[in-house]
Amino acid sequence: MLQTTHRPDSPVSIIGAGIAGAWQALLFAQAGHPVTLHERSDAAMTDATSHWAGGMLAPWCEAEVAEPVISRLGQRSLDIWRRELPDTPFNGSLVVAHPRERSDFERFARMTEGHRRLDATALAALEPSLEGRFRDALFFPGEGHVEPRRVLPKLHARIKAAGGTIKFGSDVAAKDLARLDPDGIVIDCRGLGARDAQPGLRGVKGEMILIETGEVQLARPARLIHPRWPLYVIPREDNLFMLGATSIEAEDSGVSVRSALELLGAAYAVHPAFGEARIVEFGSGLRPAFSDNLPRIGIRDNTIAVNGLYRHGFLIAPALAELTLQYVQRGQIDNEVMQCA
């Protein structure tokens, strides 16, 4: 079992520069550890799950379907996002529904907290583009969102500024690094690539569509209640909007016709002007998940495995990195998340 405390200068090797590994590298580098972050792809990270993520920081909304530990970790992560990247937009998020989904809308309201109900007038004042579209909405003022393809390079730059090293094109396994530096710490954040050590992982496909229009302006994500899964429209820079996200128990790539129709239909249902938008990109990513869809920090010898973030990667990665650092520095254990072998 990994010793419960290490010297502040103990070297740390992290595998995977996606959102989980990037936050681990940043917090450990800031704490004074010599950090090397290994990533098998190039700096563009187009093969990473993070590349296809929505980037929603919505712990209160997620409480409708997720376990309480996700909300707890997510709320803690919001503080870390604000501390480390203070330009992160925290404009809140909206939940809306059409009359036929009224009962599901009310159920969502009962299952979540941290929101206030807006009538049509208040909704129009908050988001003028949605004037006349919905009779009311749930507004979660404490939530935020990031654009994954812009924020990951920012995190990588922060890691380097804190003294860390990033090696792209470095395809290594945890056991290889553990042998190379038996006195150091290895943190395995490979996602599905870690199946050689964690065979219980499965991939859950999340599909997205990127569209462009200058006819709609949104300052925050809008979730549209859907009978099968939550569908959301996330504003990005340069008049872009991300439409997502499905959760399909499949490990193939690409976007199905059915999913494309539902995602595009959801956007049109939020605002008809989306019907004239230009489709920029279709894509999908495989989210690493265990059978219970909950994250785990597994500890064995000098290796720590951080995995199973499912659809909550950007929401909970900062808090998981903080827990890992607290364990290495002080032996502190979070019994809901950590497993020791």
C-alpha positions as CSV (number, residue, x, y, z in Angstrom):
1,M,0.0,0.0,0.0
2,L,1.2,3.5,-0.8
3,Q,2.8,5.2,2.2
4,T,0.4,7.8,3.5
5,T,2.8,10.8,3.3
6,H,5.6,11.8,1.0
7,R,8.2,14.5,1.1
8,P,7.1,17.8,-0.5
9,D,9.7,17.2,-3.2
10,S,8.7,13.6,-4.1
11,P,8.5,13.3,-7.9
12,V,5.0,12.7,-9.4
13,S,4.4,11.2,-12.8
14,I,0.9,11.6,-14.2
15,I,-0.4,9.7,-17.2
16,G,-3.1,11.4,-19.2
17,A,-3.3,15.2,-19.8
18,G,-7.1,15.3,-20.1
19,I,-9.2,17.1,-17.5
20,A,-8.5,14.6,-14.7
21,G,-4.7,14.5,-15.3
22,A,-4.4,18.2,-15.9
23,W,-5.9,19.1,-12.5
24,Q,-3.8,16.5,-10.7
25,A,-0.6,17.9,-12.4
26,L,-1.5,21.5,-11.6
27,L,-2.3,21.0,-7.9
28,F,0.8,18.8,-7.3
29,A,3.1,21.2,-9.1
30,Q,1.7,24.1,-7.1
31,A,2.4,22.1,-3.9
32,G,6.1,21.8,-4.8
33,H,6.3,18.4,-6.3
34,P,8.4,17.8,-9.4
35,V,5.6,16.9,-11.9
36,T,5.9,15.2,-15.3
37,L,2.6,14.8,-17.2
38,H,2.6,12.2,-19.9
39,E,0.1,12.3,-22.8
40,R,0.0,9.8,-25.6
41,S,-1.6,12.2,-28.1
42,D,-0.3,15.6,-29.3
43,A,-0.9,19.0,-27.8
44,A,-4.2,19.4,-29.7
45,M,-5.7,16.6,-27.6
46,T,-8.2,15.7,-30.3
47,D,-8.3,12.1,-29.3
48,A,-9.0,12.8,-25.7
49,T,-12.5,12.4,-24.2
50,S,-12.1,16.0,-22.9
51,H,-12.1,17.3,-26.4
52,W,-15.7,16.2,-26.9
53,A,-17.0,17.3,-23.5
54,G,-19.7,19.9,-22.7
55,G,-17.7,21.6,-19.9
56,M,-20.8,22.2,-17.7
57,L,-20.0,23.0,-14.0
58,A,-23.5,22.2,-12.8
59,P,-23.5,20.3,-9.5
60,W,-27.1,21.3,-8.5
61,C,-28.6,20.4,-11.9
62,E,-26.7,17.0,-11.8
63,A,-28.4,16.2,-8.5
64,E,-31.5,15.2,-10.5
65,V,-29.8,12.0,-11.6
66,A,-26.4,11.7,-9.9
67,E,-25.5,10.5,-6.4
68,P,-24.9,13.1,-3.6
69,V,-21.2,12.5,-3.8
70,I,-21.2,14.1,-7.3
71,S,-22.9,17.2,-6.0
72,R,-20.5,17.4,-3.1
73,L,-17.4,17.1,-5.2
74,G,-18.8,19.4,-7.8
75,Q,-19.6,22.2,-5.4
76,R,-16.1,21.9,-4.0
77,S,-14.7,22.0,-7.5
78,L,-16.5,25.3,-8.2
79,D,-14.4,26.9,-5.5
80,I,-11.2,25.6,-7.1
81,W,-12.2,26.7,-10.6
82,R,-12.8,30.2,-9.2
83,R,-9.5,30.2,-7.4
84,E,-7.3,28.9,-10.2
85,L,-9.1,30.3,-13.3
86,P,-11.0,33.3,-12.1
87,D,-12.1,34.2,-15.6
88,T,-14.3,31.1,-15.6
89,P,-17.8,32.2,-16.5
90,F,-20.3,31.6,-13.6
91,N,-23.4,33.0,-15.2
92,G,-25.6,30.2,-13.9
93,S,-27.6,27.7,-16.0
94,L,-31.2,27.4,-17.1
95,V,-33.7,24.5,-17.2
96,V,-36.7,24.9,-19.5
97,A,-39.4,22.6,-20.8
98,H,-42.3,22.7,-23.2
99,P,-45.9,22.0,-22.0
100,R,-45.8,18.3,-22.9
101,E,-42.8,17.7,-20.5
102,R,-44.4,19.7,-17.7
103,S,-44.5,16.8,-15.2
104,D,-40.8,16.0,-15.9
105,F,-40.0,19.7,-15.4
106,E,-41.7,19.8,-12.0
107,R,-40.0,16.5,-11.0
108,F,-36.6,18.1,-11.9
109,A,-37.5,21.1,-9.7
110,R,-38.3,18.7,-6.8
111,M,-35.1,16.6,-7.2
112,T,-32.7,19.6,-7.3
113,E,-31.9,22.6,-5.2
114,G,-30.0,25.8,-5.5
115,H,-32.4,27.2,-8.1
116,R,-35.1,29.8,-8.3
117,R,-38.1,29.8,-10.6
118,L,-38.4,32.5,-13.2
119,D,-41.6,33.5,-14.9
120,A,-41.7,34.4,-18.6
121,T,-40.9,38.1,-17.9
122,A,-37.9,37.3,-15.7
123,L,-36.6,34.7,-18.2
124,A,-36.8,37.2,-21.0
125,A,-34.9,39.8,-18.9
126,L,-32.2,37.2,-18.2
127,E,-32.0,35.8,-21.7
128,P,-33.7,38.1,-24.2
129,S,-33.3,35.5,-27.0
130,L,-35.7,33.3,-25.1
131,E,-38.5,35.9,-24.8
132,G,-41.8,34.3,-25.5
133,R,-40.4,30.8,-25.8
134,F,-41.2,29.3,-22.4
135,R,-43.7,30.2,-19.7
136,D,-41.1,29.7,-16.9
137,A,-37.7,28.3,-16.2
138,L,-35.4,27.1,-13.3
139,F,-32.4,29.4,-12.9
140,F,-29.3,27.9,-11.1
141,P,-27.3,31.1,-10.4
142,G,-24.3,29.4,-8.8
143,E,-23.4,27.2,-11.8
144,G,-20.9,27.8,-14.6
145,H,-19.4,26.4,-17.8
146,V,-16.1,26.2,-19.6
147,E,-15.1,25.6,-23.2
148,P,-13.0,22.4,-22.9
149,R,-10.9,23.1,-26.0
150,R,-9.9,26.5,-24.7
151,V,-9.6,25.7,-21.0
152,L,-7.3,22.6,-21.3
153,P,-4.5,24.6,-22.9
154,K,-4.9,27.2,-20.1
155,L,-4.5,24.4,-17.5
156,H,-1.5,23.0,-19.4
157,A,0.1,26.5,-19.4
158,R,-0.5,26.9,-15.7
159,I,1.1,23.5,-15.1
160,K,4.3,24.7,-16.9
161,A,4.2,28.0,-15.1
162,A,4.1,26.1,-11.8
163,G,7.3,24.1,-12.8
164,G,5.7,21.0,-14.3
165,T,6.8,19.3,-17.4
166,I,4.4,18.0,-20.1
167,K,5.5,15.2,-22.5
168,F,3.1,14.8,-25.5
169,G,3.5,11.7,-27.6
170,S,4.5,9.8,-24.5
171,D,2.5,6.5,-24.4
172,V,3.3,4.8,-21.2
173,A,1.6,2.4,-18.7
174,A,1.5,3.0,-15.0
175,K,3.5,-0.1,-14.3
176,D,6.3,1.1,-16.5
177,L,6.6,4.5,-14.7
178,A,6.4,2.8,-11.3
179,R,9.4,0.6,-12.3
180,L,11.4,3.6,-13.6
181,D,11.0,5.6,-10.4
182,P,10.1,3.3,-7.5
183,D,10.5,6.2,-5.0
184,G,8.1,8.5,-6.9
185,I,4.3,8.6,-7.2
186,V,2.5,7.6,-10.3
187,I,-1.1,8.9,-10.9
188,D,-2.9,7.0,-13.6
189,C,-5.6,9.2,-15.3
190,R,-5.8,7.3,-18.6
191,G,-9.5,6.9,-18.7
192,L,-10.5,3.8,-20.8
193,G,-6.8,3.4,-21.6
194,A,-6.4,2.1,-18.0
195,R,-8.3,-1.1,-18.7
196,D,-5.1,-3.1,-18.4
197,A,-5.1,-2.2,-14.7
198,Q,-8.9,-1.6,-14.2
199,P,-10.9,-4.1,-16.2
200,G,-14.2,-3.0,-14.7
201,L,-14.1,0.2,-16.8
202,R,-16.6,0.6,-19.6
203,G,-17.1,3.4,-22.2
204,V,-20.3,5.4,-22.3
205,K,-20.7,7.3,-25.5
206,G,-21.6,11.0,-25.4
207,E,-22.4,12.7,-28.7
208,M,-22.3,16.4,-29.6
209,I,-22.9,18.7,-32.4
210,L,-21.3,22.1,-32.9
211,I,-23.3,24.8,-34.7
212,E,-22.8,28.4,-35.6
213,T,-25.3,31.2,-35.7
214,G,-25.4,34.9,-34.9
215,E,-29.2,34.9,-34.6
216,V,-29.3,33.7,-31.0
217,Q,-27.4,35.0,-28.0
218,L,-27.1,33.0,-24.8
219,A,-25.0,33.9,-21.8
220,R,-25.4,30.5,-20.1
221,P,-26.3,26.9,-20.9
222,A,-29.9,26.0,-21.3
223,R,-31.1,22.5,-20.5
224,L,-34.3,21.3,-22.3
225,I,-36.2,18.6,-20.4
226,H,-36.3,15.5,-22.6
227,P,-38.1,12.2,-22.0
228,R,-34.9,10.1,-22.4
229,W,-31.9,12.3,-21.4
230,P,-31.1,15.9,-20.6
231,L,-30.3,17.9,-23.7
232,Y,-28.5,21.2,-23.5
233,V,-27.4,24.1,-25.6
234,I,-24.1,25.6,-24.4
235,P,-22.8,28.9,-25.7
236,R,-19.2,29.1,-26.9
237,E,-17.2,31.9,-28.3
238,D,-17.5,33.1,-31.9
239,N,-21.2,32.5,-32.2
240,L,-20.8,28.8,-31.6
241,F,-23.1,26.6,-29.6
242,M,-22.5,23.0,-28.5
243,L,-25.5,20.7,-28.5
244,G,-25.3,17.6,-26.2
245,A,-25.3,15.2,-24.8
246,T,-26.4,11.7,-25.1
247,S,-25.4,8.9,-22.8
248,I,-25.4,5.7,-24.8
249,E,-24.1,2.3,-23.6
250,A,-21.9,1.7,-26.6
251,E,-18.3,2.1,-27.5
252,D,-18.4,2.9,-31.2
253,S,-17.5,6.3,-32.5
254,G,-19.5,8.8,-34.4
255,V,-23.0,10.2,-34.1
256,S,-26.1,8.2,-35.0
257,V,-28.8,9.6,-37.2
258,R,-31.3,9.3,-34.3
259,S,-29.1,11.2,-31.9
260,A,-28.4,13.9,-34.5
261,L,-32.1,14.4,-35.1
262,E,-32.8,14.7,-31.4
263,L,-30.0,17.1,-30.7
264,L,-30.8,19.3,-33.6
265,G,-34.5,19.1,-32.8
266,A,-33.8,20.1,-29.2
267,A,-31.9,23.2,-30.4
268,Y,-34.8,24.1,-32.7
269,A,-37.2,23.6,-29.8
270,V,-35.2,26.1,-27.7
271,H,-35.2,28.7,-30.5
272,P,-36.4,28.3,-34.2
273,A,-33.4,30.4,-35.3
274,F,-31.2,27.4,-34.6
275,G,-32.9,25.8,-37.6
276,E,-30.9,28.2,-39.9
277,A,-27.6,27.6,-38.0
278,R,-24.6,26.2,-39.8
279,I,-23.5,22.7,-38.7
280,V,-19.7,23.0,-37.9
281,E,-18.9,19.5,-36.4
282,F,-20.3,16.2,-35.3
283,G,-18.4,14.2,-32.8
284,S,-18.5,11.8,-29.8
285,G,-16.3,10.8,-26.9
286,L,-16.2,7.7,-24.7
287,R,-16.5,8.5,-21.1
288,P,-14.8,6.1,-18.7
289,A,-17.3,4.7,-16.1
290,F,-17.5,1.9,-13.6
291,S,-20.7,-0.1,-13.0
292,D,-22.0,2.4,-10.5
293,N,-21.1,5.5,-12.6
294,L,-19.1,6.9,-9.6
295,P,-15.5,8.1,-9.6
296,R,-12.8,6.2,-7.8
297,I,-9.3,7.0,-6.5
298,G,-7.6,3.6,-6.2
299,I,-4.4,3.3,-4.2
300,R,-2.0,0.4,-4.6
301,D,1.7,0.5,-3.8
302,N,3.1,3.8,-5.2
303,T,0.4,4.1,-7.9
304,I,-2.8,6.1,-7.6
305,A,-5.5,5.5,-10.2
306,V,-8.1,8.3,-10.7
307,N,-10.8,7.1,-13.0
308,G,-14.5,6.6,-13.6
309,L,-15.4,10.3,-13.9
310,Y,-18.3,9.3,-16.3
311,R,-20.1,12.4,-17.6
312,H,-18.8,14.6,-14.7
313,G,-15.2,15.1,-15.6
314,F,-15.0,18.9,-15.8
315,L,-17.3,19.2,-12.8
316,I,-15.4,17.0,-10.3
317,A,-11.8,16.7,-11.6
318,P,-10.5,19.6,-9.4
319,A,-11.9,18.2,-6.2
320,L,-10.5,14.7,-7.0
321,A,-7.1,16.3,-7.5
322,E,-7.4,18.0,-4.2
323,L,-8.3,14.7,-2.5
324,T,-5.3,13.0,-4.0
325,L,-3.0,15.7,-2.9
326,Q,-4.4,15.7,0.6
327,Y,-3.9,11.9,0.8
328,V,-0.2,12.1,-0.4
329,Q,0.6,15.0,1.9
330,R,-1.4,14.1,5.1
331,G,-2.8,10.6,4.6
332,Q,-6.3,12.0,4.6
333,I,-8.9,9.5,3.2
334,D,-12.3,10.2,1.6
335,N,-14.2,7.0,2.2
336,E,-16.8,7.7,-0.5
337,V,-14.2,8.0,-3.2
338,M,-10.9,6.3,-2.2
339,Q,-10.1,2.6,-2.3
340,C,-6.9,1.1,-0.9
341,A,-5.5,-2.2,-1.9
